[in-house]
Amino acid sequence: MRPMIKARVLQERCTGCGVCEQLCPMEAIGMEGGKALVLDHCSGCMMCMQGCTMEAIQPMYLEPEPEMAQTGPHGHAPVARAWGHGDPER
């Protein structure tokens, strides 16, 4: 199953200092052309973002896998109910 969040690098802010690469416990950040590059096996822990003083690393939210969206994580259809304005039961 893919993570629901992954790091992404804002290339215009990245200075290529390498702090994010050193902080990543998954070794999922490399350097290319003097800038950080997030690799496919990023786990979404965001340790890299915490160490970036240039705020060049931001979260990228991923869509759930199609089978997860249909059945939910426990094998049943997800139930969503929004409470709020206009709900006669609240």
Helices and strands as residue ranges (DSSP letters): E 5-9, H 19-23, E 29-32, E 35-38, H 47-51, E 57-61, H 66-71
